[in-house]
Amino acid sequence: MRYGIILPGGTATQQFAQAEAAEQAGWDGVFVWEAAYGVDAWTLLAAIAARTERVRLGTMLTPLPWRRPWKVASQVVTLDQLSQGRAVLAVGLGAVATDLPDTGEQVGLRERADMMDEGIDLIRALWDGSGHFHGSHYTYSCDRDDLIRVGRPVQERIPIWVVGVWPRPRSMRRVLRCDGIIPQYSGEGSPQQLRELREWLAQRGVTEPFDVLSEGETPADDAERSAAIVRPWRDAGATWWMETRWEMPHDSAGRMREVEERIAAGPPSP
């Protein structure tokens, strides 16, 4: 199992320092929130890439239907080049909540699902060297070889992690086209549900490398308790534990201190 820290907020300078500290403390990945307005996730990640050597880097997560897929593809491949192959793209439909900015984007569930499916296909096509894509929502056409050459990833295949609602059929079919799942469960979720999800994937021929994420909070001052929280998820088949601190406000002095203390304590390894 690998261990990632999701930075919940703060200024770019604060998050930059937290990311550096996370690598020094032994975390395997640093992931940042991508909001409609605020600190730009991809600029921040590029800066982090220049000052780190080992940690995986990405968003948690990018609301793909509300972004231009070719722009996202460019941002991720730029990060992949600057980090020497450490980029991850995590995508979802986008949260529709009253406390998030209203930007007039598409909010219909079916429409967003269709846009995300096409967006994933278009991004893969660009990374694979294709200059043409024609879908119901997106069209991209360009015959310039130089754009393809300079936009090639360092990794043979940049991982795309996608939100998958277990056990909804369409959502899980989308998962089969990607490289990892950010699971959503009915109720609060349990290791048993993750185990059932893993069995479903195995029955459909999904083998390693394929990532299954689990997330939650563990205490900074109790290593045994932290390990006990993570262990059932690891044993059920999770490949990443994502340490979270989502409660509002994200940028308070108390929250920043809490995040920094948790980072410094290191991963909650069982």
N, C-alpha and C positions, 0 to 999 in steps of 0.2 A: 504494500500500500504506500502511496505517496501522500504528501500533506501540503495543502495549499492554504494560504491566508487570503481572505477577501477583504480588501480595504474598503470600509463603508463610506468614507468621505473625508472631509478636511480639505485644506488647500493643496495645490499641486506640490508645494514645498514640503508640507507635512507628509503627504503620501509618498513622495520620493524618498524621504528619509526613512519612512517605515519599510519601504521595499528593500532598501539597502540593508537595514537591520534584519529583515526576514532572511535574506540570503546568508548573512553572517551567523544567524541562529540555527540554520540547518533546515529551513523550510524548503520544499521542492517546487513551489509555485507561488506567484503573486498575481492576484486578479483584482481588477478595479471595476467600479460601477460605471456604466455608460448611461448618462441621463440626457434629456433633451437639451438642457442648459446647465452650465457649471464648468467644472474642470474637464477639459477634453481628454477622454480616455486614451486615445491613440497617440496624442502628443506626449502624454504622461508616460505611457508604456515605452515609447521610443527613447525617452530620456533615461528611463530605468534600464533599458537594454544596454545603453552605453556605459552604465556604471555597475553592471552585474555580469556574471560569467556563467551561472549554472541554472538559476531558477527558470521554470516555465513562465510565460507571460501571456495574459489575455484578459478579456472582459468577462464579467459575470453579471449580466450578459448583454449581448447586442440584440436589440429588438429589430430583427432583420426586415420585416415588412415596412418599417418606418425609415429605412435607410436605402440609398441607391446601391444595389449589389456590386456594381463595378467600382464604386468608391470604397466600399468595405473591403473588396478584394485587394485594392491598391494599398489600403492602410495595413492590412494584415501581412501582405507580402513585403512591404517596406519594413515592418517590425521583424519579420522572419529574417530578412537580410541583415538588418542591424544587430540582431541578437544571435546571428550565426545558427539559425534553425531552432529557436525556442518558442515560436509563436503557436498559440492555440486560438481558434475561433469558437466561441460559445454563443449559440443563437437561440432565440425564442420568439414567440408571437408578439411580445410586448405586453406589459401589465396595463390594464385599464383600471385606474384607481383615482379617486377624487383628490388625493394629495399629490398627484403627479401633474406636470404641465399639460395643458390641453393645447395641442398644436394643430388641430384640425386633420389629423391623419385618419386613415381608414381604421375603424374599430370593429367592423363586422368579423365575427370569428371565421366564417368560411372564406371570406375574401382574404383575410390575413394568412390563413393556412395555405391558400393557393399561392399567394405572393411569396411566402417563405419557401415552399417547395421549388418554385421557379428560381428564387434567389440563390438557393443552395446549388442548383444545377448550373446557373450562370457563373457563379464564383468558381466552381470546380472546372468548368470549361475554360475560363480565363487562365487559371493556374496550370491547366494541362496544355496550354499553348494555342487554344482556339481563339480566333478573332470574330466568331459569328455565333449568335444565339437569337432565336426567334420564339417567343412565347406569347401567352395571352396578356401578360402584364408587362414584360420587359423585352426590349429588342436591343441588341448590341451588334454592331457590324463595323469591322475595321480591318483593312488589309495591310497595315503597316507592321512589318516584321520586327522593327526596332522596339516597338512598345512591348511586344511579347517577350523579346530577348531580355530587356532590362527588368521585366516584371515576373521573372521566374523565381519561385521559392527556393530557398536553400534546402529545405526538407523535401524528400521525395514525395511526401504527402502531408500537407499541413493538416493536423487533426481538426475536424469539425465536430463539436459536441452540441447536441440539440436537446431541448426540453422534450421529454416523452411522458405522456400521461398514461400511467399503467392502470388498467389494461386496455385502453381504448384502441381499437384496431387501426384507424387511420394514423393516429399519432405514433403508434409503434411501428407501422410500416415505414414511416419517415425515418425512424431511428435506424432501421436496417440499412439505410443509404448513407449513414454517417459513421463516425469513428468513436463515438461515445454518447452516453445518455446522461442528461441531468434529470433524474426521475421526479415526477410528481405522482403522489399516491392519493387514493381515497382516504380521508381521515388524516391523521398525523403521520402515517407511514411507519413501517416497522421492518426490522431485519428479515422477518418471514416474507413480507411482500417483496423485498429486494431479492430474496432467494428464489421466489417464484418467477420474478422477472428474469433472473439469470438463467433459470431452466428454460424459459420460453426462448431466450436468445440462442441457447445451445441447441435446442431442437431445430432451429432455423439455420444452423451452420455458422453462427457467429463465434469466432475464436479470437484468441489474442493476436495482435494487440487490439483491444477494444476496451474503452474506459467506462466504468460505471461509478458515478459520483454519489457521495453522501455528504450531508452538511449538518452542522450544528455548532453548539457552543461547549467548550470545555474550560475548566478553571485554570488560571495561570499558576495558582499556588498549591495545587494538589495533583501531582503527577499520577498517582495511583487511580484517583477518581477519573482523571482525563482518559487514562488508558482503558478503564472499565467502560466508559461511554463509547469509545471508538471500537473496541474489540468485537462486539456483536456484528457491527456493520462490515468490518474486515472479514470476519468469518463467513458472512453471508455472500461475499463476493465483490464488495466495493473495492475499486482500485485507487480511488482518491478520497481523502477526507478533506472537506472544505470548512475551515474554521470561519464562522460568521459572527457578526455583531450588527444586526439590522435595525435594532430599536432606534427610534428617533429621540433626540436630534442626532444626526450622524457626526456633526462637527463640534460638539460641545467639548470643553476642556476635559470634563470627566470621561467622555467617550474616547477621546484621543489618548488619554493616559491609560485607559483600560486596554485599548488596542495595542499600544506600545508595550505594556506589561505582558500581554499574551504572546506577542511576537517574541519578546526577549526570553520567555520561558521555553521556547522551542516547540517542535511538533509533539502532539499527544500520542506518541508511539506506544502501542501495547507491549 
